[in-house]
Amino acid sequence: MRFATIFLIIIFVLLNSCESKEFNDEVTLENILRFEKISYFRYQVNEMETLPFQYRLTYYFDNGLPHRWMQLDSTGSTQIDYIYEYDSLWKETGAKYLEPGETSYSKEIITFKNDSTKITEWPDSTGTVFYTMIDNLNKAGKTYRATFIGKTTDGVDSTFYTKEGFEKRIFFTNNKGKIFNDRSYIYDSINRLGDWIVRKKIMNDTVREIQLRELSYSGDFNSKEGIFFEGIISSFTEDENVISFSANEDFLFFTRTSDWLHQTGYISKKENGIYMLPEPVPGMDSIYNGAISPQGDRILYSTRIDDKNEIWLQEKIDNKWQTPVNLTVTSDLEGGYFHWLSDDEIYFYIPANNGDIVQGQLKDNVLSIIDSISVLNTSEGTEFSPFMDRQKRFLIFTRYLNGETPEQGFFISHNTGTKEQPIWAQATKIEGLPYGWSANILDSSKVLIYSNGEDIFSSSLDSLAIIPNEY
């Protein structure tokens, strides 16, 4: 995953430092924090260091409560993954968390003695509590004192806040009265909503870190680089190759891989405005690409063995994924990079003619070609990974012609006819996007989602200017 250089970071700091210091106390849907990314830089330790030594990503539900935070090292490897748990009234009840070297999540249990006392317990594998933390909360619900208890009381964390509610000083006092890890913070930049953007960490009267904070509101889950659901969907350690969404966008399917020919299919479900921890689809651990159906209960996928692209269909019945059906056998077709326009209308790639886009029909486990869409296909280039607008106003796809840069990238063709009888115009290249594939447009946020073979990215439709205003 690519990180910003120190030059870009400095520009980012200067721009945000000029933002208004005035606070907006009115909480609206437009200013609820939904995503934040903090990059930690060492200060004057190594002048050649251009990358953060640590990151912290936090995702929030659409009601503003935190869903999940992740701590990452300088390479992007996840060190801690912490997922909050709530009851039906959104009272915090615990969490599951993953620590370095662990392959399964551990549990913690949270209860409240009263409005100002929070109790966190850590049970072992038998359910026996081996460690406890008691948080004393201020009127804002933030911890000002935390007591750590094992077999005996180990010590106390003390936290002080600025008038804006930011952490000002934190230190640990052991049971012998000795202070450890005493740190304080100076805030250099605050945005118009009253959230901090840049702060310094001070230890022993010396600046130790510069911490830069990216903030997104109202459901935009992209980092400054445009990476979509960084750390959740777009991972740091593996590549994400294709992505697709159910019609209501409640389900997201994508593939993750360190070997393009043997990818794993994952599904993430949206809950309260955010996509949950992705889960692998059973048995789908060696595929080439795939796509989820509009209802979210079927997946078309392709496998690639010896340059043969077999097509498979897997269905979910009674919440259980069934044995996949080989559509290459039932239909005598090879292909991949699917887009479901409806439950029976599919657009996909076939290997004929160096790679063409076709319109297909799926009926009774048989996939047939209805139209080759010849105006979009070239004889020498490869056209693949189509995305059809629901009203058939336009079609976006990827073209690759070896050695011809102008013929590599995303292309769009507009329908000059009707939905029932489309007439496709000559395709034009979408400028402003790098080479990639797996284009999708999300109706909920009016963005174009795509893969560059390493991560999933998001780009606003307004910035691309590819769709007429009357759409």
C-alpha positions as CSV (number, residue, x, y, z in Angstrom):
1,M,0.0,0.0,0.0
2,R,1.4,3.4,-0.9
3,F,1.9,6.0,1.8
4,A,2.3,9.8,1.5
5,T,5.7,11.4,1.4
6,I,6.8,13.8,4.1
7,F,6.4,16.6,1.6
8,L,2.8,15.9,1.1
9,I,2.3,15.5,4.9
10,I,3.8,19.0,5.4
11,I,1.4,20.5,2.8
12,F,-1.5,18.7,4.5
13,V,-0.5,20.2,7.9
14,L,-0.2,23.7,6.5
15,L,-3.6,23.5,4.8
16,N,-5.4,22.2,7.9
17,S,-3.6,24.6,10.2
18,C,-5.4,27.4,8.4
19,E,-8.8,26.1,9.2
20,S,-11.1,28.0,11.5
21,K,-10.7,27.6,15.2
22,E,-14.4,28.1,15.8
23,F,-16.3,25.1,17.1
24,N,-19.7,23.9,16.0
25,D,-21.5,22.4,18.9
26,E,-24.5,21.4,16.9
27,V,-24.4,17.7,16.2
28,T,-26.0,16.9,12.8
29,L,-25.8,13.9,10.4
30,E,-23.4,16.0,8.3
31,N,-20.8,16.3,11.1
32,I,-20.9,13.0,12.9
33,L,-17.4,11.5,12.7
34,R,-17.4,8.2,10.7
35,F,-13.8,7.5,10.0
36,E,-10.4,8.7,11.3
37,K,-6.8,7.8,10.5
38,I,-3.9,8.9,12.7
39,S,-0.4,8.8,11.4
40,Y,2.4,8.8,14.0
41,F,5.8,10.4,13.0
42,R,8.9,10.4,15.2
43,Y,10.1,14.0,15.8
44,Q,13.7,14.8,15.0
45,V,14.9,11.2,15.6
46,N,15.7,10.3,12.0
47,E,15.7,13.1,9.5
48,M,15.6,10.5,6.6
49,E,12.4,9.0,8.0
50,T,9.5,9.8,5.6
51,L,6.9,7.2,6.7
52,P,4.9,7.0,9.9
53,F,6.1,4.4,12.4
54,Q,2.5,3.6,13.3
55,Y,-1.1,4.1,12.2
56,R,-4.4,4.0,14.0
57,L,-7.7,3.6,12.1
58,T,-11.1,4.0,13.7
59,Y,-14.5,3.4,12.1
60,Y,-17.8,4.7,13.5
61,F,-21.4,3.6,13.1
62,D,-23.9,6.0,11.6
63,N,-25.0,7.0,15.1
64,G,-21.4,8.2,15.9
65,L,-20.5,5.3,18.2
66,P,-17.2,3.5,17.5
67,H,-17.3,0.2,15.7
68,R,-13.7,-0.8,15.3
69,W,-10.1,0.5,15.7
70,M,-6.9,-1.0,14.4
71,Q,-3.3,-0.2,15.3
72,L,-0.9,-0.8,12.4
73,D,2.9,-0.8,12.3
74,S,5.0,1.1,9.7
75,T,4.5,-1.6,7.1
76,G,0.8,-1.6,7.6
77,S,0.6,-5.0,9.4
78,T,-2.1,-5.0,12.0
79,Q,-0.9,-5.1,15.5
80,I,-4.2,-4.8,17.4
81,D,-7.7,-5.2,16.0
82,Y,-10.4,-4.1,18.4
83,I,-14.2,-4.5,17.6
84,Y,-16.8,-3.0,20.0
85,E,-19.9,-4.9,21.1
86,Y,-23.2,-3.3,22.1
87,D,-26.6,-4.4,23.3
88,S,-29.9,-3.5,21.5
89,L,-30.0,-0.1,23.3
90,W,-26.4,0.7,22.2
91,K,-24.9,0.2,25.6
92,E,-21.3,-1.1,25.4
93,T,-21.1,-4.7,26.6
94,G,-17.6,-5.7,25.6
95,A,-15.4,-6.3,22.6
96,K,-13.4,-8.9,20.7
97,Y,-9.8,-8.1,20.0
98,L,-6.8,-9.6,18.1
99,E,-3.3,-9.2,19.3
100,P,0.0,-9.8,17.5
101,G,0.7,-13.4,16.7
102,E,-2.8,-14.5,17.5
103,T,-5.1,-16.1,14.9
104,S,-8.4,-15.9,16.9
105,Y,-10.1,-13.1,18.7
106,S,-10.1,-12.8,22.5
107,K,-13.0,-11.4,24.5
108,E,-13.5,-8.7,27.0
109,I,-16.6,-8.1,29.1
110,I,-17.8,-4.6,30.0
111,T,-20.4,-3.6,32.6
112,F,-21.3,-0.4,34.2
113,K,-21.7,-0.1,38.0
114,N,-23.3,3.3,37.5
115,D,-23.1,6.2,35.0
116,S,-19.6,7.1,36.3
117,T,-18.0,3.7,36.8
118,K,-17.1,1.3,34.0
119,I,-15.8,-2.2,34.6
120,T,-13.8,-4.2,32.0
121,E,-12.9,-7.8,32.7
122,W,-10.7,-10.2,30.7
123,P,-11.6,-13.9,31.0
124,D,-9.3,-16.8,30.1
125,S,-10.4,-19.7,27.9
126,T,-12.3,-21.2,30.8
127,G,-14.3,-18.0,31.4
128,T,-12.4,-17.2,34.6
129,V,-11.6,-13.5,34.9
130,F,-7.8,-12.9,35.3
131,Y,-7.6,-9.2,35.0
132,T,-9.9,-6.2,35.6
133,M,-9.9,-2.5,34.9
134,I,-12.1,0.0,36.6
135,D,-12.7,3.3,34.8
136,N,-14.0,6.4,36.6
137,L,-15.8,8.5,34.1
138,N,-16.3,12.3,33.9
139,K,-19.5,14.0,32.9
140,A,-18.6,13.6,29.2
141,G,-18.3,9.8,29.7
142,K,-14.5,9.9,29.4
143,T,-12.1,8.1,31.7
144,Y,-10.2,10.3,34.1
145,R,-8.9,7.5,36.3
146,A,-8.4,3.8,35.5
147,T,-7.4,1.2,38.1
148,F,-5.7,-2.0,36.9
149,I,-6.3,-5.1,39.1
150,G,-4.7,-8.5,38.7
151,K,-4.1,-10.6,41.8
152,T,-3.5,-7.2,43.5
153,T,-3.9,-3.6,42.3
154,D,-1.1,-2.9,39.9
155,G,-1.6,0.8,39.5
156,V,-3.7,3.7,38.2
157,D,-3.8,5.6,34.9
158,S,-4.7,9.3,35.3
159,T,-6.0,11.3,32.4
160,F,-6.5,15.1,32.2
161,Y,-8.4,16.9,29.4
162,T,-8.3,20.3,27.7
163,K,-11.4,22.5,27.8
164,E,-12.3,21.1,24.3
165,G,-12.2,17.6,25.7
166,F,-8.9,16.5,24.2
167,E,-6.4,14.5,26.1
168,K,-4.0,16.8,27.8
169,R,-1.9,14.6,30.1
170,I,-1.8,10.9,30.8
171,F,0.4,9.0,33.2
172,F,0.5,5.7,35.1
173,T,1.2,5.4,38.8
174,N,2.2,2.0,40.2
175,N,1.3,0.7,43.6
176,K,4.5,2.1,45.0
177,G,3.7,5.6,43.9
178,K,6.2,5.7,41.0
179,I,5.0,7.5,37.8
180,F,5.6,5.9,34.4
181,N,4.8,6.8,30.8
182,D,4.0,10.4,31.5
183,R,3.0,12.1,28.3
184,S,1.2,15.3,27.4
185,Y,-0.2,16.8,24.2
186,I,-0.1,20.1,22.4
187,Y,-2.8,20.7,19.7
188,D,-1.5,22.7,16.7
189,S,-4.6,22.5,14.5
190,I,-8.3,22.2,15.0
191,N,-10.9,22.0,12.2
192,R,-14.2,23.9,12.0
193,L,-16.1,21.2,13.8
194,G,-13.8,21.3,16.8
195,D,-11.9,18.1,16.1
196,W,-8.1,18.1,16.3
197,I,-6.0,17.6,13.2
198,V,-2.4,17.9,14.3
199,R,-0.9,17.4,17.7
200,K,2.5,16.9,19.4
201,K,3.3,14.3,22.0
202,I,5.5,15.6,24.8
203,M,7.6,13.4,27.1
204,N,10.3,14.7,29.5
205,D,9.6,18.3,28.2
206,T,10.7,17.1,24.7
207,V,8.5,16.7,21.5
208,R,8.6,13.0,20.7
209,E,6.0,12.6,18.0
210,I,3.9,14.5,15.5
211,Q,0.5,13.0,15.1
212,L,-1.6,13.8,12.0
213,R,-5.3,12.9,11.9
214,E,-7.5,12.5,8.9
215,L,-11.2,12.8,9.5
216,S,-14.2,11.8,7.4
217,Y,-17.9,12.6,8.2
218,S,-21.2,11.4,6.9
219,G,-20.2,7.9,5.7
220,D,-17.1,8.6,3.7
221,F,-14.7,5.8,4.6
222,N,-11.8,6.8,2.4
223,S,-8.3,7.8,3.5
224,K,-6.7,10.8,1.8
225,E,-5.3,8.4,-0.8
226,G,-8.8,7.4,-1.8
227,I,-8.4,3.9,-0.4
228,F,-11.8,2.3,0.3
229,F,-12.3,0.9,3.9
230,E,-8.6,0.9,4.6
231,G,-7.7,-2.0,6.9
232,I,-11.1,-3.6,6.6
233,I,-11.7,-4.2,2.9
234,S,-8.4,-2.9,1.5
235,S,-5.7,-4.7,3.5
236,F,-2.1,-3.8,3.9
237,T,-0.6,-7.3,3.6
238,E,-2.5,-8.8,0.6
239,D,-4.0,-7.6,-2.7
240,E,-7.7,-7.0,-3.4
241,N,-8.5,-7.8,-6.9
242,V,-12.3,-7.5,-7.6
243,I,-15.3,-6.1,-5.7
244,S,-19.0,-6.0,-6.2
245,F,-22.2,-5.1,-4.3
246,S,-25.7,-6.4,-3.9
247,A,-28.4,-4.1,-5.2
248,N,-29.1,-2.5,-1.8
249,E,-25.4,-2.4,-1.0
250,D,-26.0,-4.4,2.2
251,F,-23.5,-7.1,1.0
252,L,-20.1,-6.6,-0.5
253,F,-18.1,-9.4,-2.2
254,F,-14.4,-9.1,-3.0
255,T,-11.3,-11.3,-3.5
256,R,-8.1,-11.1,-1.5
257,T,-4.9,-12.7,-2.6
258,S,-1.1,-13.1,-2.5
259,D,-1.4,-15.3,-5.6
260,W,-3.6,-14.0,-8.4
261,L,-4.5,-17.4,-9.7
262,H,-5.6,-18.6,-6.2
263,Q,-7.7,-15.9,-4.6
264,T,-10.1,-16.1,-1.7
265,G,-13.7,-14.8,-1.9
266,Y,-14.9,-12.7,1.1
267,I,-18.3,-11.2,2.0
268,S,-18.8,-8.3,4.3
269,K,-22.3,-7.3,5.6
270,K,-23.3,-3.7,6.2
271,E,-24.8,-3.0,9.6
272,N,-25.7,0.5,10.8
273,G,-24.0,2.1,7.9
274,I,-20.7,0.3,8.0
275,Y,-19.2,-2.9,6.6
276,M,-18.4,-5.6,9.2
277,L,-15.5,-7.9,9.5
278,P,-15.2,-9.8,6.1
279,E,-15.8,-13.5,6.2
280,P,-14.4,-16.0,3.7
281,V,-17.0,-17.8,1.6
282,P,-16.7,-21.5,2.4
283,G,-14.8,-23.4,-0.3
284,M,-14.1,-20.3,-2.3
285,D,-10.3,-20.2,-1.6
286,S,-8.8,-20.7,-5.0
287,I,-10.7,-18.6,-7.5
288,Y,-9.7,-16.0,-10.1
289,N,-12.5,-13.4,-9.8
290,G,-16.2,-13.2,-9.0
291,A,-19.3,-11.1,-8.3
292,I,-22.3,-11.2,-6.0
293,S,-25.9,-11.2,-7.2
294,P,-28.4,-8.3,-6.6
295,Q,-30.1,-10.2,-3.8
296,G,-26.8,-11.2,-2.2
297,D,-27.6,-14.9,-2.2
298,R,-25.6,-16.1,-5.3
299,I,-22.0,-15.7,-6.5
300,L,-20.7,-16.1,-10.0
301,Y,-17.0,-16.8,-10.0
302,S,-14.3,-17.9,-12.3
303,T,-11.3,-20.3,-11.8
304,R,-8.2,-20.2,-14.0
305,I,-6.3,-23.4,-14.7
306,D,-3.9,-23.6,-17.7
307,D,-5.5,-20.4,-19.1
308,K,-8.9,-22.0,-19.0
309,N,-11.5,-19.7,-17.3
310,E,-14.2,-22.0,-15.9
311,I,-17.4,-20.4,-14.7
312,W,-19.1,-21.5,-11.4
313,L,-22.3,-20.5,-9.7
314,Q,-22.7,-20.9,-5.9
315,E,-26.0,-20.3,-4.1
316,K,-26.9,-19.6,-0.5
317,I,-30.0,-21.4,0.8
318,D,-31.3,-21.2,4.4
319,N,-28.1,-19.2,5.3
320,K,-25.9,-22.0,4.0
321,W,-23.7,-21.9,0.9
322,Q,-24.5,-24.9,-1.4
323,T,-22.2,-27.0,-3.6
324,P,-21.2,-24.9,-6.6
325,V,-22.4,-25.7,-10.1
326,N,-20.0,-25.7,-13.0
327,L,-21.6,-23.4,-15.7
328,T,-18.8,-24.1,-18.1
329,V,-20.0,-27.7,-18.2
330,T,-23.8,-26.8,-18.4
331,S,-23.3,-23.9,-20.8
332,D,-20.1,-24.6,-22.8
333,L,-18.8,-21.2,-22.0
334,E,-15.6,-19.8,-20.4
335,G,-15.3,-16.3,-18.9
336,G,-15.2,-14.1,-15.8
337,Y,-15.3,-10.5,-14.4
338,F,-19.1,-10.6,-14.0
339,H,-21.6,-7.9,-13.3
340,W,-25.2,-8.8,-12.4
341,L,-27.6,-6.3,-13.7
342,S,-30.5,-8.5,-12.5
343,D,-30.9,-12.0,-11.3
344,D,-30.9,-13.3,-14.9
345,E,-29.1,-10.6,-16.9
346,I,-25.3,-10.8,-16.6
347,Y,-22.5,-8.8,-18.3
348,F,-19.1,-10.5,-18.4
349,Y,-15.8,-11.2,-20.2
350,I,-15.2,-14.1,-22.5
351,P,-11.7,-15.0,-23.8
352,A,-12.6,-15.0,-27.5
353,N,-11.2,-12.3,-29.8
354,N,-8.4,-11.5,-27.2
355,G,-11.1,-10.7,-24.7
356,D,-14.6,-9.4,-25.3
357,I,-17.6,-8.1,-23.2
358,V,-20.9,-9.8,-23.7
359,Q,-24.4,-9.7,-22.4
360,G,-25.6,-13.0,-21.0
361,Q,-28.7,-14.6,-19.6
362,L,-28.7,-17.0,-16.7
363,K,-31.6,-19.5,-16.5
364,D,-31.9,-22.9,-14.9
365,N,-28.1,-23.0,-14.3
366,V,-27.4,-22.3,-17.9
367,L,-25.5,-19.2,-19.0
368,S,-26.0,-18.1,-22.6
369,I,-24.8,-15.1,-24.6
370,I,-27.5,-12.7,-25.9
371,D,-25.4,-9.9,-27.3
372,S,-21.6,-9.5,-28.0
373,I,-21.9,-5.6,-27.8
374,S,-19.6,-5.4,-30.8
375,V,-19.2,-1.6,-30.8
376,L,-17.3,-1.8,-27.5
377,N,-15.0,-4.7,-28.4
378,T,-11.8,-4.4,-30.4
379,S,-10.0,-7.1,-32.3
380,E,-6.6,-6.6,-30.8
381,G,-7.4,-5.2,-27.3
382,T,-8.8,-7.0,-24.3
383,E,-12.2,-5.6,-23.0
384,F,-13.3,-7.0,-19.6
385,S,-14.9,-6.2,-16.2
386,P,-18.1,-4.4,-17.4
387,F,-20.4,-2.3,-15.1
388,M,-23.8,-1.6,-16.5
389,D,-25.9,1.3,-15.1
390,R,-29.3,0.0,-13.8
391,Q,-31.2,2.1,-16.3
392,K,-28.7,1.2,-19.1
393,R,-27.7,4.9,-19.5
394,F,-24.0,4.0,-19.7
395,L,-21.6,1.1,-19.5
396,I,-18.1,1.3,-17.9
397,F,-15.4,-1.3,-18.7
398,T,-11.7,-1.8,-18.8
399,R,-9.6,-2.0,-22.0
400,Y,-6.0,-3.2,-22.3
401,L,-4.1,-2.9,-25.6
402,N,-0.5,-3.9,-25.2
403,G,1.9,-1.1,-25.9
404,E,-0.8,1.5,-26.4
405,T,-1.2,3.6,-23.3
406,P,-4.2,5.6,-24.6
407,E,-6.0,2.3,-25.0
408,Q,-5.4,1.1,-21.4
409,G,-7.7,2.0,-18.6
410,F,-11.4,2.6,-17.8
411,F,-13.7,3.5,-20.7
412,I,-17.4,4.5,-20.8
413,S,-20.0,4.2,-23.5
414,H,-23.3,6.1,-23.3
415,N,-26.6,4.7,-24.5
416,T,-28.1,6.9,-27.2
417,G,-31.2,4.7,-27.5
418,T,-33.6,3.4,-24.8
419,K,-33.3,1.0,-22.0
420,E,-35.3,-1.6,-24.0
421,Q,-33.3,-1.0,-27.2
422,P,-29.9,0.4,-26.3
423,I,-27.6,1.9,-28.9
424,W,-24.1,2.1,-27.6
425,A,-21.9,5.0,-28.6
426,Q,-18.2,4.7,-29.2
427,A,-16.4,4.3,-25.9
428,T,-14.2,7.1,-24.5
429,K,-11.5,6.8,-21.9
430,I,-12.2,8.1,-18.4
431,E,-9.4,10.5,-17.7
432,G,-8.3,10.9,-14.1
433,L,-8.3,7.3,-13.2
434,P,-5.3,4.9,-13.2
435,Y,-5.4,1.6,-14.9
436,G,-7.7,-0.8,-13.1
437,W,-10.8,-2.8,-13.3
438,S,-13.9,-3.9,-11.3
439,A,-15.7,-0.6,-11.6
440,N,-18.9,-0.2,-9.5
441,I,-21.0,2.9,-8.8
442,L,-22.5,3.2,-5.3
443,D,-25.9,4.9,-5.4
444,S,-25.7,5.7,-1.7
445,S,-22.6,7.9,-2.0
446,K,-22.3,8.7,-5.7
447,V,-18.8,7.3,-6.0
448,L,-17.0,5.0,-8.4
449,I,-15.3,2.0,-6.7
450,Y,-12.5,0.1,-8.5
451,S,-9.5,-2.0,-8.0
452,N,-5.9,-1.4,-9.1
453,G,-5.0,-4.9,-8.3
454,E,-3.6,-4.0,-4.9
455,D,-6.3,-2.1,-3.1
456,I,-9.9,-0.9,-3.6
457,F,-10.3,2.8,-4.4
458,S,-13.1,5.3,-4.4
459,S,-13.5,8.4,-6.6
460,S,-16.4,10.8,-6.6
461,L,-18.5,11.0,-9.8
462,D,-18.4,14.8,-9.7
463,S,-14.6,14.8,-9.9
464,L,-14.7,12.4,-12.8
465,A,-17.4,14.3,-14.8
466,I,-18.4,11.2,-16.7
467,I,-22.1,11.3,-16.3
468,P,-24.3,14.1,-17.6
469,N,-26.2,16.2,-15.0
470,E,-29.6,15.1,-16.3
471,Y,-28.7,11.6,-15.0
